[in-house]
Amino acid sequence: METNDIAPNRNKGRTADKERRTEWQPVHFLQGPPKLWPIRPLGIVKWLYHYLVPWNLFYLAVSVVVMVYLTPSMATMKTFRWDWIAFIFARNCTLLIVFVSCLHVPLYVKKVQGFDRKYNGRWLARNNPNFLFKNQLLDNLFWTFTSAVPVWTAYEVLTWWMFANGYIPYVSLSEHPVYFLAVLFVTPLFLGVHFYLIHRPIHWPFLYRWVHSVHHANVNVGPWSGLSMHPVELILYFSGVLIHWIVPSHPIHAMLNLMINSLSTAKGHAGFEKLIIKDGIEIPMEDYYHYLHHRYFECNYSVGGIMNVDAWFGTFNDGSPEAMEKMNRRVISRQQKAQSEGQSS
């Protein structure tokens, strides 16, 4: 997450301890999408570095390992059989448990850094009727393993079956290296646009009430909140992989698509700016952008960076007072319009 320097007086949060309950904010406001013109070579190199390192390279590495060592052969997946489908389901559960626990355990069980760099000054909810079992963590685990993993697995199984039977246009690295690498590169960008397009409609009142409210019960998010969604939302969320049913692709492209959507949610809902390993060693979470969406609902429907689609449609909130005021005016205007239409009818 890149920032600018228009708010030097904001709380840095560096002195936070385990008893502190104030809301941590970045020193600077969030930055909008980078200017693409005039072209600045150094700026391009800097953007490429932050785009790839560390997370997109991590998701790619995981995708390769899972594709090569933890996925049945295409010959096996030509026909639907319970054994390889069950294997993929179990593998997906294991991947989530291992990855999400690497964030949840140090940050929320051991609380190794207390509230330092934590956006919300509270821990996960207990004895709260807004959640199943009155417990936020148990609620999140329920939706993740009864809803998210089955939907993720279903999309994956169908995709491999179609690849194995030649129903999907296939492209190889050896024959089309430039195209192959280009599809890998743009996959995270595509998913940012896709997320916005499926996210805005589920904020419409009917869909929000019956579908998206499951996820938005998590105002104070944690790593397991990421995939805690209603099945209908998950069908929309994972539908980004359908692009590979149409556009010539390799299985690794589809795997990267699925891994980003499955694993990035834990990082994006970690609730912390950074995971501090020890002095001088930090892992960036940097998703204050999405935290503001959970905090205020009416902004930042997509992801930041070069594909900051919210900036295109006027829903970007950089955390500044001016952005908050603009968001409030937009909400009030929409409410007044709806009230006026209701009275006229």
N, C-alpha and C positions, 0 to 999 in steps of 0.2 A: 504494500500500500504506500503510494507516494503521497507526500503532503506538501503544503506550502507554509509560509511563515507569517500568516496574517493574525495569529493569535498567540503571541509569545507569553502572555500572562496566564495561560491556562494551567490547571493543576497537572503537574508532571507525574504525580503518584509514586515517586521513587522512594518515599519514606513510609509507604503503607506497611502496616503490620497485620497480624492475625485478628486484631480486635477492631480494625478500622472498617467502617461501613459507608464510606463515601464512594460516589461513582467516579471511576477513573476515566479520564479523557486523554486523547493524544495531545501533545503540546501544540500541534498545528491542526488546522482544519483539513478535511479531506480535499484532495485535488481532483479536479474534473479530468476529462479525457485529454490526453496529450495533443498538442497541436502538431499536425502532420506536415504543415507547410509554413515557412520554408523548411526544406529538408536539412536536418543537422546530423551529420554522421555520428558524432559523439552521443547525441541524444538517442539515436537509433540503437547504438550499442548498449547504452545504459538501459533502455527499455527492454531489449532482448534479454539482457542478463536477469532483470527482475521478473520478466515474464516466464523464464525457464527455471530459474534457480530460486529456492530449492524444490518447490512443490511440483511443478509440471514435469520436471526430470524425474522426481520421485515416483509420480504416478506412472510415467512411462516405464521406469525400471520394474516396478511392481507388475505392470501389465505384461512385460516380456517374460518375467519369471513365471507368472501364473499361466500364461499361454503355453510356454514350453514344457513346464514341469507339472502343472496342476490342472491341466485340461485334457480330457480324453481325446483320442485321435479323431480326425474327421471321418475315417472309415467307421469307427464305433458310433458316431453320432448321426449316421445316415438314417437310422431308424430310432424311433422313440422307445426307450427302455427304462424301466424304473431305476436300474442300477447306476447308470451314468448320470441320470437326472438327480438322483439322491446324492451322488458324490458331489456334484456341482453345488447343490443346496448346502451340504455340510461344509464344503470348502468356503463358500461365501460367508456362512455363519462364523467360521473360524477366523477368516480374514478380518471381519468386523471386530470380533472380540479382541484379537491381538492388537489391531491398530488403534481402536478407540480406547482400549485400556491403557495404551501408552500415553494418552492424554488425560484420561479420567482419573487414573490412580494417583499420579503425582499431584495433579491440580485439585482434585476434589476428595480423595481419600486421605492421602498423606498430607495434603495442603502444604507442600514444600515451600511455596512462596506466599502463603497467606493471601491477602487481597492485593498484593503488588501486581500491577498491570491488569487487574480484573475490572471489567467494564461496570458490572453491577455489584454494589456493596452488600450483597446477600448470597448465601449458599443455596443450593437446590432445595425446593420446597418439600416439607413434610407436614402431614396432617392438614393437607389442603384439599378441599372437596372439588377443586377444579381439575384434579387429576384422578385417573383410575387408581384405586387402592389408597387414595389420598396421599400419594407419594410420587413426586415428580420423576425420580429415577426409575421406579418400577413401571410407571406409566410409559416412559420413553422406551424401556426395554420391551414392554409388551407390544407396542406398535412397531418397533424395529423388527422383532423376530416373528411376529404373526402377520405382518403386513408388508414391510419393506423388503425383507429378504425373499419372500415368495414372489413378489412382483419382479424384483431384480432378476431372480433366477429364471422366471418364466420368459422374460425378454431374452435373456442370454441363451437359454435352451432353444428357443425358436430361431434365434439368429444363427447359432451353430448348425442346427438342422438344415436351414436354408443354404448356408455356405456349403455344407457337406453334399447337398444334392444339386448344387449348381444353380440354385434359384436366385442367387445374389450375384451381380456383376463383380467379378474378381479381378484384382490387379496385383501384380507381384513387384517386389523391390528390384529384382534383377532386370525386368523388362521395362519398367517405368520408374526409375529411381527418383526423379525430380517430383513427379506427381505423387508418388508414395510418401515422400518426406513432406510435401506440401499439405497433404491431408492430415498427417500427424500434427503438423504445426498449427493448423487452423482449427483442429477439433476443440481445444479449450475455448477459443473465440466463439465458435458456433454455439457451444453449450451456454455461453453467457447470453447470447441473443435468444436462444430457445427458452432459457429459464425465464427471461422477462415475458416472452409471449405466452407462456403457460401460467405465469404467476399473476399477471394482472387480472385475468378473468376470474380466478378463484378468490379475488377480493370483492367481487360483486356480491351484494348482500345474501342472496340465496345460497350461492356456492360457499361463501365464507361461513355462513351459519352451520351448514351441514357437512362441510368438507374441511376447509382450511383452518377452522377454529381449533381442530385437534392439534395442529402444529403450533398455532399462535398462543395456545395456553402457556407456552414456554416464552415468557417475556424475559425472564432471567435464564438465559440458555446455558446448557452444558453440552459436552461432546456427544452424549447419547440423544440429545434433542434433535440432531441433524436429520435423521431419517424417521423421526417420530411423526408420522403423517397418516392421514386417512387413505385407504386403498385407492380411492378415486384420484386423489392428488398424486399418489405414487405412480399410477398408470400414466398420468400426464408427465410427471417428472422424468421417468425413465424412457419416455417415448422418443427422446433425442437420439437413441440408438437406431431408430427407424431410418434415419438419413442414410445409413449404410446398406439398407435394403434397396436403395434407389441409386445412390452415387457409387461408381466403381470403387471398391474398397478391398482391403486385406483384413483377415480376422484380427490382426493386432490393432487396427483402427477401431473396430467395434469394441475390443477389450479395453482400449484406452478410454473410450467414451464411457463405458460402464464403470471403470475404476474411478474415473474422476467424479462421476455422479454419486458413487457409493462411498468413497473415502473422504472426499473433500468436505462433505457436510460436517464431519466431526471437527475438522480444523475450523471451518466457518462458524461453528457454534460452540467453540471451546470456551468463549466468554472471557478470554484473556488475550492481551495484545501479544505477549510472548510467553513461551515456556522457558524459564531460566534453569539451565542445567547446573551451572556454577558460574562464578565470576568470569565474565568475558565470553561465555558460551551460552548463546540463546537461540531458540528455534522460533522464528517469526510465525505468529498466527495471523495477525494484522487483518482482522475482519471487522473493524469498527463500523465499516460501511453497512454490513448486514445486521450488526447489532442495533444500529439506529432504526432499521426496519422493524425489528422485533420490539423495540422500545416505543416507536411512534406509529407503526402500521402503515402510514400513508406516504411512504417514501422509499427510495432505494430498493426497487423490486428486482433489480438484476444484480450484477457484480460490478466492481470498479474496473479501473484500468482503461485500456484503449477501447474496449467494447462497453463503455459505460452508457448503456442504452437509456438509462434514466435521464442523462443529460440531453439526449435527443428529444425526449417527450416531456421534459419539464418536471420530472419527479425526483431529481437528484437533490439530496440533502447532504451538505458537507459538514454539518454539525454547528454551523455558525448561527448567531441570533437572526441574521437576515434570512437564512434558509428556513429556519423554524417559523418565522413570520410568514414567509411565502407559502410554506406547507399549510399553515393554519388558515390562511386566506383561501387557499384552494379547497380545503375541506369545508369551510363555512359556506363558500360559494356553492358548492355542490349540494350541501344540505338545504340551503335556501331555495335552490332550484327545484329540488325534489319536493320540498314542502309546498312551493308555489304550484307545481304541477298537480300535487295531491289535492290542493284546495280548489283548483280550477276544474278538476274532474268530478 
